[in-house]
């Protein structure tokens, strides 16, 4: 189609500028000065129009012929009046012109012959007719050709509501499917992430238990990072505590152990009958060593016997124990006996400590329970009560080193120079933390009747808890001789000790008899020791008549009772 053409309007020309949203052409009017006067079809259009009387030529330049109406069976004429219509057709204009003065314009414009139609404000007109769009009529063809109207071939793309609905439904279905797939992918991702997290938590928990040595079957004696640490290689902090009963006499000793490798705290109860050997080779008991040799001597002897390295000695007299219990706010322990009040004026009064579980003890009650020993009981029974009190104190002690140090300083004790207030407070705070967490135990050191240690009975304590090796005086081949002085002369004991040590024997202090005896005795309990007893009698200058079978003191192979017939060697 030409950009410009005469649509039967004479000299009026319009230019196609585009199509609207419904696919219909939009034209604008060309100003008069831009119109072309040349009409290549003018003569042809006139001839046809005159010869036939109607022949509408859409390109007729003369503008003298009337265009036939596109309504079937009707025809409209345009009369050239020589005047331009005063106003454009109204919106209700009849395009079929049954009596009007205008020719049919397929685009809704009123065309006049030889006159320019009035266009409002000279703007392009957008056809608004609701019916099918009619294209301008093509020139009539030859007689042997059928006359087709271009309106019959108007292909206009009209909006289809159903097609839009189908597109919307397809989009909705596609989006819903994609959302379902995306939801499934997210669910799988979350499940995988959850499984990974649970696996990591499980591995971490098992790894921690394995590292801490708390897995079933894992050794509690130290497994760190998959490497088993031997008992001897574990690091321990150890101090010895000596309880002095200032009211009733006697002492009780325990070891406080902090195994920093296995994070385990322990109280080791030391029987008073434990055999010790001092620097000059004299064999004595723990109780006598505490009373006579002082803190440093006893600590060294314990190191020798147990193979430990004790860092300090804490002498705890019963008044200080009472103050300590009151400072921590009393203690709660399971008592195994009714303990009478030591200050009771009459017998039969209510006991100061009642037997039972979770008994709350004040400072006075704690001291009474720690030092109580019933008639006929072994010393170990009292020792175990002292151990209960110490563990109860640790459970109530502050786990903060500064607070624990303040508690120790409040006691106003004079401590051993090797153990300061700060060192003791820090040490007790660590044990307190273990005691509160349940990583604490109390064990009794097994001692034989002679005060020595055997590898079988002491391995669980000496090796596992202390990490040492038992080295009792019995480890050597020397015969242990216990000497009791019944001569009435105090120096005779020392003279006998020197003679026996020089003779290769181990001397055991037997004390002083309550009364003097006239004759000396050399006793043995086992027939295998009879020969040893005879040799001891000869060494001391006693006759063989003094040798006899009898009761031998604890920890000794041979017991000697020096009588007034004993004559010390002058050398």
Secondary structure as a PSIPRED ss2 file (coil, helix, strand):
# PSIPRED VFORMAT (PSIPRED V4.0)

   1 X C   1.000  0.000  0.000
   2 X C   1.000  0.000  0.000
   3 X C   1.000  0.000  0.000
   4 X E   0.000  0.000  1.000
   5 X E   0.000  0.000  1.000
   6 X C   1.000  0.000  0.000
   7 X C   1.000  0.000  0.000
   8 X C   1.000  0.000  0.000
   9 X C   1.000  0.000  0.000
  10 X C   1.000  0.000  0.000
  11 X C   1.000  0.000  0.000
  12 X C   1.000  0.000  0.000
  13 X C   1.000  0.000  0.000
  14 X E   0.000  0.000  1.000
  15 X E   0.000  0.000  1.000
  16 X E   0.000  0.000  1.000
  17 X E   0.000  0.000  1.000
  18 X E   0.000  0.000  1.000
  19 X E   0.000  0.000  1.000
  20 X C   1.000  0.000  0.000
  21 X C   1.000  0.000  0.000
  22 X C   1.000  0.000  0.000
  23 X C   1.000  0.000  0.000
  24 X C   1.000  0.000  0.000
  25 X E   0.000  0.000  1.000
  26 X E   0.000  0.000  1.000
  27 X E   0.000  0.000  1.000
  28 X E   0.000  0.000  1.000
  29 X E   0.000  0.000  1.000
  30 X C   1.000  0.000  0.000
  31 X C   1.000  0.000  0.000
  32 X H   0.000  1.000  0.000
  33 X H   0.000  1.000  0.000
  34 X H   0.000  1.000  0.000
  35 X C   1.000  0.000  0.000
  36 X C   1.000  0.000  0.000
  37 X C   1.000  0.000  0.000
  38 X C   1.000  0.000  0.000
  39 X C   1.000  0.000  0.000
  40 X C   1.000  0.000  0.000
  41 X C   1.000  0.000  0.000
  42 X H   0.000  1.000  0.000
  43 X H   0.000  1.000  0.000
  44 X H   0.000  1.000  0.000
  45 X H   0.000  1.000  0.000
  46 X H   0.000  1.000  0.000
  47 X H   0.000  1.000  0.000
  48 X H   0.000  1.000  0.000
  49 X H   0.000  1.000  0.000
  50 X H   0.000  1.000  0.000
  51 X H   0.000  1.000  0.000
  52 X H   0.000  1.000  0.000
  53 X C   1.000  0.000  0.000
  54 X C   1.000  0.000  0.000
  55 X C   1.000  0.000  0.000
  56 X C   1.000  0.000  0.000
  57 X C   1.000  0.000  0.000
  58 X C   1.000  0.000  0.000
  59 X C   1.000  0.000  0.000
  60 X C   1.000  0.000  0.000
  61 X C   1.000  0.000  0.000
  62 X C   1.000  0.000  0.000
  63 X C   1.000  0.000  0.000
  64 X C   1.000  0.000  0.000
  65 X C   1.000  0.000  0.000
  66 X C   1.000  0.000  0.000
  67 X C   1.000  0.000  0.000
  68 X C   1.000  0.000  0.000
  69 X C   1.000  0.000  0.000
  70 X C   1.000  0.000  0.000
  71 X C   1.000  0.000  0.000
  72 X C   1.000  0.000  0.000
  73 X C   1.000  0.000  0.000
  74 X C   1.000  0.000  0.000
  75 X C   1.000  0.000  0.000
  76 X C   1.000  0.000  0.000
  77 X C   1.000  0.000  0.000
  78 X C   1.000  0.000  0.000
  79 X C   1.000  0.000  0.000
  80 X C   1.000  0.000  0.000
  81 X C   1.000  0.000  0.000
  82 X C   1.000  0.000  0.000
  83 X C   1.000  0.000  0.000
  84 X C   1.000  0.000  0.000
  85 X C   1.000  0.000  0.000
  86 X C   1.000  0.000  0.000
  87 X C   1.000  0.000  0.000
  88 X C   1.000  0.000  0.000
  89 X C   1.000  0.000  0.000
  90 X C   1.000  0.000  0.000
  91 X C   1.000  0.000  0.000
  92 X C   1.000  0.000  0.000
  93 X C   1.000  0.000  0.000
  94 X C   1.000  0.000  0.000
  95 X C   1.000  0.000  0.000
  96 X C   1.000  0.000  0.000
  97 X C   1.000  0.000  0.000
  98 X C   1.000  0.000  0.000
  99 X C   1.000  0.000  0.000
 100 X C   1.000  0.000  0.000
 101 X C   1.000  0.000  0.000
 102 X C   1.000  0.000  0.000
 103 X E   0.000  0.000  1.000
 104 X C   1.000  0.000  0.000
 105 X C   1.000  0.000  0.000
 106 X C   1.000  0.000  0.000
 107 X C   1.000  0.000  0.000
 108 X C   1.000  0.000  0.000
 109 X C   1.000  0.000  0.000
 110 X C   1.000  0.000  0.000
 111 X E   0.000  0.000  1.000
 112 X E   0.000  0.000  1.000
 113 X C   1.000  0.000  0.000
 114 X C   1.000  0.000  0.000
 115 X E   0.000  0.000  1.000
 116 X C   1.000  0.000  0.000
 117 X C   1.000  0.000  0.000
 118 X C   1.000  0.000  0.000
 119 X C   1.000  0.000  0.000
 120 X H   0.000  1.000  0.000
 121 X H   0.000  1.000  0.000
 122 X H   0.000  1.000  0.000
 123 X C   1.000  0.000  0.000
 124 X C   1.000  0.000  0.000
 125 X E   0.000  0.000  1.000
 126 X E   0.000  0.000  1.000
 127 X C   1.000  0.000  0.000
 128 X C   1.000  0.000  0.000
 129 X C   1.000  0.000  0.000
 130 X C   1.000  0.000  0.000
 131 X C   1.000  0.000  0.000
 132 X C   1.000  0.000  0.000
 133 X C   1.000  0.000  0.000
 134 X C   1.000  0.000  0.000
 135 X C   1.000  0.000  0.000
 136 X C   1.000  0.000  0.000
 137 X C   1.000  0.000  0.000
 138 X C   1.000  0.000  0.000
 139 X C   1.000  0.000  0.000
 140 X C   1.000  0.000  0.000
 141 X C   1.000  0.000  0.000
 142 X C   1.000  0.000  0.000
 143 X C   1.000  0.000  0.000
 144 X C   1.000  0.000  0.000
 145 X C   1.000  0.000  0.000
 146 X C   1.000  0.000  0.000
 147 X C   1.000  0.000  0.000
 148 X C   1.000  0.000  0.000
 149 X C   1.000  0.000  0.000
 150 X H   0.000  1.000  0.000
 151 X H   0.000  1.000  0.000
 152 X H   0.000  1.000  0.000
 153 X H   0.000  1.000  0.000
 154 X C   1.000  0.000  0.000
 155 X C   1.000  0.000  0.000
 156 X C   1.000  0.000  0.000
 157 X C   1.000  0.000  0.000
 158 X C   1.000  0.000  0.000
 159 X C   1.000  0.000  0.000
 160 X C   1.000  0.000  0.000
 161 X H   0.000  1.000  0.000
 162 X H   0.000  1.000  0.000
 163 X H   0.000  1.000  0.000
 164 X H   0.000  1.000  0.000
 165 X H   0.000  1.000  0.000
 166 X H   0.000  1.000  0.000
 167 X H   0.000  1.000  0.000
 168 X H   0.000  1.000  0.000
 169 X H   0.000  1.000  0.000
 170 X H   0.000  1.000  0.000
 171 X H   0.000  1.000  0.000
 172 X H   0.000  1.000  0.000
 173 X H   0.000  1.000  0.000
 174 X H   0.000  1.000  0.000
 175 X H   0.000  1.000  0.000
 176 X H   0.000  1.000  0.000
 177 X H   0.000  1.000  0.000
 178 X H   0.000  1.000  0.000
 179 X H   0.000  1.000  0.000
 180 X H   0.000  1.000  0.000
 181 X H   0.000  1.000  0.000
 182 X H   0.000  1.000  0.000
 183 X H   0.000  1.000  0.000
 184 X H   0.000  1.000  0.000
 185 X H   0.000  1.000  0.000
 186 X H   0.000  1.000  0.000
 187 X H   0.000  1.000  0.000
 188 X H   0.000  1.000  0.000
 189 X H   0.000  1.000  0.000
 190 X H   0.000  1.000  0.000
 191 X H   0.000  1.000  0.000
 192 X H   0.000  1.000  0.000
 193 X H   0.000  1.000  0.000
 194 X H   0.000  1.000  0.000
 195 X H   0.000  1.000  0.000
 196 X H   0.000  1.000  0.000
 197 X H   0.000  1.000  0.000
 198 X H   0.000  1.000  0.000
 199 X H   0.000  1.000  0.000
 200 X H   0.000  1.000  0.000
 201 X H   0.000  1.000  0.000
 202 X H   0.000  1.000  0.000
 203 X H   0.000  1.000  0.000
 204 X H   0.000  1.000  0.000
 205 X H   0.000  1.000  0.000
 206 X H   0.000  1.000  0.000
 207 X H   0.000  1.000  0.000
 208 X H   0.000  1.000  0.000
 209 X H   0.000  1.000  0.000
 210 X H   0.000  1.000  0.000
 211 X H   0.000  1.000  0.000
 212 X H   0.000  1.000  0.000
 213 X C   1.000  0.000  0.000
 214 X C   1.000  0.000  0.000
 215 X C   1.000  0.000  0.000
 216 X C   1.000  0.000  0.000
 217 X C   1.000  0.000  0.000
 218 X C   1.000  0.000  0.000
 219 X C   1.000  0.000  0.000
 220 X C   1.000  0.000  0.000
 221 X C   1.000  0.000  0.000
 222 X C   1.000  0.000  0.000
 223 X E   0.000  0.000  1.000
 224 X E   0.000  0.000  1.000
 225 X C   1.000  0.000  0.000
 226 X C   1.000  0.000  0.000
 227 X E   0.000  0.000  1.000
 228 X E   0.000  0.000  1.000
 229 X C   1.000  0.000  0.000
 230 X C   1.000  0.000  0.000
 231 X C   1.000  0.000  0.000
 232 X C   1.000  0.000  0.000
 233 X C   1.000  0.000  0.000
 234 X C   1.000  0.000  0.000
 235 X C   1.000  0.000  0.000
 236 X E   0.000  0.000  1.000
 237 X E   0.000  0.000  1.000
 238 X E   0.000  0.000  1.000
 239 X E   0.000  0.000  1.000
 240 X E   0.000  0.000  1.000
 241 X E   0.000  0.000  1.000
 242 X E   0.000  0.000  1.000
 243 X E   0.000  0.000  1.000
 244 X E   0.000  0.000  1.000
 245 X C   1.000  0.000  0.000
 246 X C   1.000  0.000  0.000
 247 X C   1.000  0.000  0.000
 248 X C   1.000  0.000  0.000
 249 X C   1.000  0.000  0.000
 250 X C   1.000  0.000  0.000
 251 X E   0.000  0.000  1.000
 252 X E   0.000  0.000  1.000
 253 X E   0.000  0.000  1.000
 254 X E   0.000  0.000  1.000
 255 X E   0.000  0.000  1.000
 256 X E   0.000  0.000  1.000
 257 X E   0.000  0.000  1.000
 258 X E   0.000  0.000  1.000
 259 X E   0.000  0.000  1.000
 260 X C   1.000  0.000  0.000
 261 X C   1.000  0.000  0.000
 262 X C   1.000  0.000  0.000
 263 X C   1.000  0.000  0.000
 264 X E   0.000  0.000  1.000
 265 X E   0.000  0.000  1.000
 266 X E   0.000  0.000  1.000
 267 X E   0.000  0.000  1.000
 268 X E   0.000  0.000  1.000
 269 X E   0.000  0.000  1.000
 270 X E   0.000  0.000  1.000
 271 X C   1.000  0.000  0.000
 272 X C   1.000  0.000  0.000
 273 X C   1.000  0.000  0.000
 274 X C   1.000  0.000  0.000
 275 X E   0.000  0.000  1.000
 276 X E   0.000  0.000  1.000
 277 X E   0.000  0.000  1.000
 278 X C   1.000  0.000  0.000
 279 X C   1.000  0.000  0.000
 280 X C   1.000  0.000  0.000
 281 X C   1.000  0.000  0.000
 282 X E   0.000  0.000  1.000
 283 X E   0.000  0.000  1.000
 284 X E   0.000  0.000  1.000
 285 X E   0.000  0.000  1.000
 286 X H   0.000  1.000  0.000
 287 X H   0.000  1.000  0.000
 288 X H   0.000  1.000  0.000
 289 X H   0.000  1.000  0.000
 290 X H   0.000  1.000  0.000
 291 X H   0.000  1.000  0.000
 292 X H   0.000  1.000  0.000
 293 X C   1.000  0.000  0.000
 294 X H   0.000  1.000  0.000
 295 X H   0.000  1.000  0.000
 296 X H   0.000  1.000  0.000
 297 X H   0.000  1.000  0.000
 298 X H   0.000  1.000  0.000
 299 X H   0.000  1.000  0.000
 300 X H   0.000  1.000  0.000
 301 X H   0.000  1.000  0.000
 302 X H   0.000  1.000  0.000
 303 X H   0.000  1.000  0.000
 304 X H   0.000  1.000  0.000
 305 X H   0.000  1.000  0.000
 306 X H   0.000  1.000  0.000
 307 X C   1.000  0.000  0.000
 308 X C   1.000  0.000  0.000
 309 X C   1.000  0.000  0.000
 310 X C   1.000  0.000  0.000
 311 X C   1.000  0.000  0.000
 312 X E   0.000  0.000  1.000
 313 X E   0.000  0.000  1.000
 314 X E   0.000  0.000  1.000
 315 X E   0.000  0.000  1.000
 316 X E   0.000  0.000  1.000
 317 X E   0.000  0.000  1.000
 318 X H   0.000  1.000  0.000
 319 X H   0.000  1.000  0.000
 320 X H   0.000  1.000  0.000
 321 X H   0.000  1.000  0.000
 322 X H   0.000  1.000  0.000
 323 X H   0.000  1.000  0.000
 324 X H   0.000  1.000  0.000
 325 X H   0.000  1.000  0.000
 326 X H   0.000  1.000  0.000
 327 X H   0.000  1.000  0.000
 328 X C   1.000  0.000  0.000
 329 X C   1.000  0.000  0.000
 330 X C   1.000  0.000  0.000
 331 X E   0.000  0.000  1.000
 332 X E   0.000  0.000  1.000
 333 X E   0.000  0.000  1.000
 334 X E   0.000  0.000  1.000
 335 X E   0.000  0.000  1.000
 336 X C   1.000  0.000  0.000
 337 X C   1.000  0.000  0.000
 338 X C   1.000  0.000  0.000
 339 X E   0.000  0.000  1.000
 340 X C   1.000  0.000  0.000
 341 X C   1.000  0.000  0.000
 342 X C   1.000  0.000  0.000
 343 X C   1.000  0.000  0.000
 344 X C   1.000  0.000  0.000
 345 X C   1.000  0.000  0.000
 346 X C   1.000  0.000  0.000
 347 X C   1.000  0.000  0.000
 348 X C   1.000  0.000  0.000
 349 X C   1.000  0.000  0.000
 350 X C   1.000  0.000  0.000
 351 X C   1.000  0.000  0.000
 352 X C   1.000  0.000  0.000
 353 X E   0.000  0.000  1.000
 354 X C   1.000  0.000  0.000
 355 X C   1.000  0.000  0.000
 356 X E   0.000  0.000  1.000
 357 X E   0.000  0.000  1.000
 358 X E   0.000  0.000  1.000
 359 X E   0.000  0.000  1.000
 360 X E   0.000  0.000  1.000
 361 X E   0.000  0.000  1.000
 362 X C   1.000  0.000  0.000
 363 X H   0.000  1.000  0.000
 364 X H   0.000  1.000  0.000
 365 X H   0.000  1.000  0.000
 366 X H   0.000  1.000  0.000
 367 X H   0.000  1.000  0.000
 368 X H   0.000  1.000  0.000
 369 X H   0.000  1.000  0.000
 370 X H   0.000  1.000  0.000
 371 X C   1.000  0.000  0.000
 372 X C   1.000  0.000  0.000
 373 X C   1.000  0.000  0.000
 374 X C   1.000  0.000  0.000
 375 X C   1.000  0.000  0.000
 376 X C   1.000  0.000  0.000
 377 X C   1.000  0.000  0.000
 378 X C   1.000  0.000  0.000
 379 X H   0.000  1.000  0.000
 380 X H   0.000  1.000  0.000
 381 X H   0.000  1.000  0.000
 382 X H   0.000  1.000  0.000
 383 X H   0.000  1.000  0.000
 384 X H   0.000  1.000  0.000
 385 X H   0.000  1.000  0.000
 386 X H   0.000  1.000  0.000
 387 X H   0.000  1.000  0.000
 388 X H   0.000  1.000  0.000
 389 X H   0.000  1.000  0.000
 390 X H   0.000  1.000  0.000
 391 X H   0.000  1.000  0.000
 392 X H   0.000  1.000  0.000
 393 X H   0.000  1.000  0.000
 394 X H   0.000  1.000  0.000
 395 X H   0.000  1.000  0.000
 396 X H   0.000  1.000  0.000
 397 X C   1.000  0.000  0.000
 398 X C   1.000  0.000  0.000
 399 X C   1.000  0.000  0.000
 400 X C   1.000  0.000  0.000
 401 X H   0.000  1.000  0.000
 402 X H   0.000  1.000  0.000
 403 X H   0.000  1.000  0.000
 404 X H   0.000  1.000  0.000
 405 X H   0.000  1.000  0.000
 406 X H   0.000  1.000  0.000
 407 X H   0.000  1.000  0.000
 408 X H   0.000  1.000  0.000
 409 X H   0.000  1.000  0.000
 410 X H   0.000  1.000  0.000
 411 X H   0.000  1.000  0.000
 412 X C   1.000  0.000  0.000
 413 X C   1.000  0.000  0.000
 414 X C   1.000  0.000  0.000
 415 X C   1.000  0.000  0.000
 416 X C   1.000  0.000  0.000
 417 X C   1.000  0.000  0.000
 418 X C   1.000  0.000  0.000
 419 X C   1.000  0.000  0.000
 420 X C   1.000  0.000  0.000
 421 X H   0.000  1.000  0.000
 422 X H   0.000  1.000  0.000
 423 X H   0.000  1.000  0.000
 424 X H   0.000  1.000  0.000
 425 X H   0.000  1.000  0.000
 426 X H   0.000  1.000  0.000
 427 X H   0.000  1.000  0.000
 428 X H   0.000  1.000  0.000
 429 X H   0.000  1.000  0.000
 430 X H   0.000  1.000  0.000
 431 X H   0.000  1.000  0.000
 432 X H   0.000  1.000  0.000
 433 X H   0.000  1.000  0.000
 434 X H   0.000  1.000  0.000
 435 X H   0.000  1.000  0.000
 436 X H   0.000  1.000  0.000
 437 X C   1.000  0.000  0.000
 438 X C   1.000  0.000  0.000
 439 X C   1.000  0.000  0.000
 440 X E   0.000  0.000  1.000
 441 X E   0.000  0.000  1.000
 442 X E   0.000  0.000  1.000
 443 X E   0.000  0.000  1.000
 444 X E   0.000  0.000  1.000
 445 X C   1.000  0.000  0.000
 446 X C   1.000  0.000  0.000
 447 X C   1.000  0.000  0.000
 448 X C   1.000  0.000  0.000
 449 X C   1.000  0.000  0.000
 450 X C   1.000  0.000  0.000
 451 X C   1.000  0.000  0.000
 452 X C   1.000  0.000  0.000
 453 X C   1.000  0.000  0.000
 454 X C   1.000  0.000  0.000
 455 X H   0.000  1.000  0.000
 456 X H   0.000  1.000  0.000
 457 X H   0.000  1.000  0.000
 458 X H   0.000  1.000  0.000
 459 X H   0.000  1.000  0.000
 460 X H   0.000  1.000  0.000
 461 X H   0.000  1.000  0.000
 462 X H   0.000  1.000  0.000
 463 X H   0.000  1.000  0.000
 464 X C   1.000  0.000  0.000
 465 X C   1.000  0.000  0.000
 466 X C   1.000  0.000  0.000
 467 X C   1.000  0.000  0.000
 468 X C   1.000  0.000  0.000
 469 X C   1.000  0.000  0.000
 470 X C   1.000  0.000  0.000
 471 X C   1.000  0.000  0.000
 472 X C   1.000  0.000  0.000
 473 X H   0.000  1.000  0.000
 474 X H   0.000  1.000  0.000
 475 X H   0.000  1.000  0.000
 476 X C   1.000  0.000  0.000
 477 X C   1.000  0.000  0.000
 478 X C   1.000  0.000  0.000
 479 X C   1.000  0.000  0.000
 480 X E   0.000  0.000  1.000
 481 X E   0.000  0.000  1.000
 482 X E   0.000  0.000  1.000
 483 X E   0.000  0.000  1.000
 484 X E   0.000  0.000  1.000
 485 X E   0.000  0.000  1.000
 486 X C   1.000  0.000  0.000
 487 X C   1.000  0.000  0.000
 488 X C   1.000  0.000  0.000
 489 X C   1.000  0.000  0.000
 490 X C   1.000  0.000  0.000
 491 X H   0.000  1.000  0.000
 492 X H   0.000  1.000  0.000
 493 X H   0.000  1.000  0.000
 494 X H   0.000  1.000  0.000
 495 X H   0.000  1.000  0.000
 496 X H   0.000  1.000  0.000
 497 X H   0.000  1.000  0.000
 498 X H   0.000  1.000  0.000
 499 X H   0.000  1.000  0.000
 500 X H   0.000  1.000  0.000
 501 X H   0.000  1.000  0.000
 502 X H   0.000  1.000  0.000
 503 X C   1.000  0.000  0.000
 504 X C   1.000  0.000  0.000
 505 X C   1.000  0.000  0.000
 506 X E   0.000  0.000  1.000
 507 X E   0.000  0.000  1.000
 508 X E   0.000  0.000  1.000
 509 X E   0.000  0.000  1.000
 510 X E   0.000  0.000  1.000
 511 X E   0.000  0.000  1.000
 512 X E   0.000  0.000  1.000
 513 X C   1.000  0.000  0.000
 514 X C   1.000  0.000  0.000
 515 X C   1.000  0.000  0.000
 516 X C   1.000  0.000  0.000
 517 X C   1.000  0.000  0.000
 518 X C   1.000  0.000  0.000
 519 X C   1.000  0.000  0.000
 520 X C   1.000  0.000  0.000
 521 X E   0.000  0.000  1.000
 522 X E   0.000  0.000  1.000
 523 X E   0.000  0.000  1.000
 524 X E   0.000  0.000  1.000
 525 X C   1.000  0.000  0.000
 526 X C   1.000  0.000  0.000
 527 X H   0.000  1.000  0.000
 528 X H   0.000  1.000  0.000
 529 X H   0.000  1.000  0.000
 530 X H   0.000  1.000  0.000
 531 X H   0.000  1.000  0.000
 532 X H   0.000  1.000  0.000
 533 X H   0.000  1.000  0.000
 534 X H   0.000  1.000  0.000
 535 X H   0.000  1.000  0.000
 536 X H   0.000  1.000  0.000
 537 X H   0.000  1.000  0.000
 538 X H   0.000  1.000  0.000
 539 X H   0.000  1.000  0.000
 540 X C   1.000  0.000  0.000
 541 X C   1.000  0.000  0.000
 542 X C   1.000  0.000  0.000
 543 X C   1.000  0.000  0.000
 544 X H   0.000  1.000  0.000
 545 X H   0.000  1.000  0.000
 546 X H   0.000  1.000  0.000
 547 X E   0.000  0.000  1.000
 548 X E   0.000  0.000  1.000
 549 X E   0.000  0.000  1.000
 550 X C   1.000  0.000  0.000
 551 X C   1.000  0.000  0.000
 552 X C   1.000  0.000  0.000
 553 X C   1.000  0.000  0.000
 554 X C   1.000  0.000  0.000
 555 X C   1.000  0.000  0.000
 556 X C   1.000  0.000  0.000
 557 X C   1.000  0.000  0.000
 558 X E   0.000  0.000  1.000
 559 X E   0.000  0.000  1.000
 560 X E   0.000  0.000  1.000
 561 X E   0.000  0.000  1.000
 562 X E   0.000  0.000  1.000
 563 X C   1.000  0.000  0.000
 564 X C   1.000  0.000  0.000
 565 X C   1.000  0.000  0.000
 566 X C   1.000  0.000  0.000
 567 X C   1.000  0.000  0.000
 568 X C   1.000  0.000  0.000
 569 X C   1.000  0.000  0.000
 570 X C   1.000  0.000  0.000
 571 X C   1.000  0.000  0.000
